Amino acid sequence: MAHHPNGLKADYTIATVSVTLVLLLLGAVGYILLNAYSSTSAVRSELRFSLLLSDTVTHAQRAAIERRMGLHPAIASWRYLSADEAAQDFQAYIGADFVEFLGENPLPASYELTLNAGHTDPSDLTALERECTTWSGVEEVAYQQKIIDAVTRNLNRLNYILLGLGIFLLAVAIMLISNTLRLAVAARRQAIATMKLVGATTAFIRRPFVWRSFTQGVVAGVLSSLLLYLFADGLSEVMPDIRLSTDRSTLALLFSGMILVGVTICTTFTALAVNRFVRHTD
């Protein structure tokens, strides 16, 4: 018995909606994962690495230190703070004139370094600390090692959790989409049997199904990408403090990946389903 065209259209629509929702879930996990990685890089880029200078540092020693900092791959930029400027900053922070209370300024002149994000791992920080302490005129190196380690460790843990969730969702997505597409192909099994009876090859029978599933994957990928973009944009408007990533190249890469995953899964499992029905159709 032939299937009504409206029934086939309904099957196609249901399958497309199912694939769209699954891709939306996968894309959401990918988006959160990208933002978690971006947050890790942002935290590391905010690390302040201070070189405390000795009281007897000379202009020649300072010039040598600045030359070394300018050539160092881990150092992005720096700012020189005189002892008086350091006292003013600290006074503004605590809201009291501690110099007047102590009778002297205990803070030394220093350089505040901003490091490149790719050089803020604990091993890199330790190596930089050892190197800087050997520079003539540098009395001490100070940075928030424990804070950075704790933040980085927690963000890395979150990244691993999200990655595991993404892999789990991908496995579930493959099973759900596989079953949905197999049912959609099963609805056309009589048409497959008819084509086989008139001598059509497996490749000829499979071609329209694969092309249909290709367009289905593209449509589902575009729809899920659009929904994810609207969701992310709306969340950024409602909760601006979250600072979600809106970098166009990153979003384009994510959306392209969603479309590619949709097309790959749809075409692959449709081809497998058609092959199965061709083999088992008398």
N, C-alpha and C positions, 0 to 999 in steps of 0.2 A: 504494500500500500504506500503510495507516494505521500510525502510530507508536504503540508501546506506551506507556501512561501512565507506566510506570516509567522508560522511556527519556527521556520528556519531563521527568520529575522530576529525572533524573540530569543532563540538559542544564542545567536551571535551577540545580541545586546547583553544578555546575561553573562556570557563568557567575558565580554569586554569589560563590563562593570567589575566582575570578580578580579580580573587581572589588574585593573586600575587601582582597586582598593589594596591589593597585595603590594603593588609597586609603590603606592603612597606610604604604606607602613615601612617598607624597605628604605625609601627615600628619606623619611622622617628620621630613621635611625642613622642613616648616613649623614644627614644634615647636623644632627646633634653631635655625632662623632667629629665632624669637621670643626664645629664650634668648640668642642672640648679641646681639640688639638690647637686651635687658634688661641684659646684661653691659656693653655700651657705656654705657648710661645710669648703671649703678651705678658704673663707673669715674669717669665725669664728676662724679657726685654726691659722690664721695670727694675731689675736688680741694680742697686747702687753699690759700687765697689770703691771704697775710699782708701786713698794712699795718704797716711798721716806723715807729714814731713817733720824732720828734726828741727829744733830751734836754731841750729847753726847752719841750716841749708844755705848754700850760696846760689847766686844767679846762674853760674856755670852748671851746677848740679841740676837746677831746675830745667835749664835748657836741654841737658842730656836726657832727663826724665821725659820731657815732652817729645823729643826726637824718638825715643824708644816707644812711647805710647802711639805716636803717629804711624809707626811701622808695624805695630803689633796687630795680628789678624783678629784677636779676640776683642779689641777695644774699638768701639764705634765712635765715641766722642768723650770729651772730658770737660770739666769746669774747675777752674782754680778758685779756691776760697782762702782768703787771707785769714789770719787769726781773728781779726776784728769782724770780718764778715761771718765767720763761723759763730762767733759769739752773738751777733745780731740775729742770725737764723735761729739759734737755740733759744735765745731770749724770747723771740716771737712765738716759738713753739710752746715754751713753758709759761709764758705770760708774766715773767718776773725778771728783775735785773739781778742775775746771779753774780755778775762781775763786781757790782757794788757790794754785795753781801760777802763775797769771798775776799775782796780786796785785790784780786788779780784775775786775769783771763787764763784759765787752764787749758783752753782749746788750742791746738796747734793749727798751722796752715795745712791745707790738704788739697788733694785733687779728687773730685768725684767723677768716677768713670761710669760710662754707660757701655755695657757689653753687647756684642752681637749675639742674637738668640742662639746661633749654632755653637756658641762657646760657653754655655752656662751649665753644662752638666757638672756634677760634683767633682769628677776627676779633673775637668778643665779648670774649675775654680781653684782647686788645690794646687794645680800646677802653676796657675797664674799668681797665686799668693806667694808660692815659694820663689818664683822668678822676681816678683816686685820687691820682695824683702831684701834681695841682693843688690838692688839699685842704690847707689850712693845718694844719701840725702833722705831716703825713706826710712822712717822710724818704725812704722807699724802699718799693717793692712787690716782693714775692718770691713766686714760685709755680713749680711743676715743669713749665714749659712743654714742654721736650723730652720728658720722660717721658710726659706726657699726649698730646702729639702722636703719639709712637710707638705708644702703646697704642691710641689712637683710630684711627690709620691701619691698624694690623693688624686690628682688629676690623671696620672698614669693609670691608677687603679680604675677610675671611671672610664678611661679609654678602653681598657681591657674588657670591662663589663659590657660596654656598648658594642664592642667588636664581637664578643661572644653572642650577644643578643642579635646582632645583625646576621651572623652565620646561622643561628637557630631559625630566625625568620626566613632566611633564604631557603633553608631546607623545607620549612613548612610551605613556603610559597611555591616551590617546585612541585610538591605533592598536590597542593590544591589546584594549581594551574593545570597540572598533568591530568588530574581527574576531570576537571571542567572541560578541557579540550577533548579528552577521550569521549566524554558524553556527547559533545557537539559533533564529533565525527561519527559516533554511533547512530545519531539521528539521521545520517545520510547513508547508512549501510546498504539500503536497497538500491540507491543510485550507484554505489560502488559495485554491487553485485551485477547490476545491469551493464555497466561499462566493462566489467570483466568478461561477461558473457559475449559481448560483441568483439572481444579480442583486444581491448585496450591494455597497454603495458602498465606496469606498476608506476613508472615515472610519469606517464600521461595522466593516470588517475590521481597521483599525488600532487601534481603541479598546481591545480586550482585551489586545493585545500591549503597548501603551503603559502601560496600568494595571499589567500584570504587571511591566514593567521599572521602573515607579515604585516598586512595593513592593520590587523587587530592589535598587534604588539605596538606599532607606531602610534595608533590612536590612544591606546591605554597609557603608553609612556608620556605622550603629550598632555593628556588629561591629568594624570597623576602629578606631573611636573607643575602644571598650572595650579592645581589645588595646593601643592606644597608651597609654591611661591606665595599664593594668597594667604595661606596659614602663617608663614614666616613673616610676611609683611604686616599682617594684622597683629601678630604677637609683638613685633617690634614697636608698633604704635601704642599698644595697650601697656606694655612693660618696657619702656625705653632704657631702663637701667641694666637690662640683661645684655645689651650690646651684641645682638646676634649678627653673625657675618652676613653682609650683603654684597660681598665682592662679586662682580659680574662674571669674572673668569671662573671663580670657584663654583658659583651657581650653575654656569653653563656646563662645566665639567660634570657636576652632579646630575643635572637633568639629562645630559647626553648619555651618561651611564645608566640612568633609569630606562631611557628609551631602548638602549642596546640590550639591557637585561630582558626587557619585555619582548623585544623582537626575537632574541635568541631562544628564550624559553618557549615562546608560542610556536615558532617554526619547528624547533627540534621535536617537541612533544606531539605536535600535529603530524609531522612526518612519521614518527614512530607509531602513532595510533592508526594512521592510514595503512601503513605497511602491515600492521597486525590484522586489520580487518580484511585486507586483500588476501593474505595468506589463509584466513579462516573462512573466507566466503566461497561457497560452492558455486 
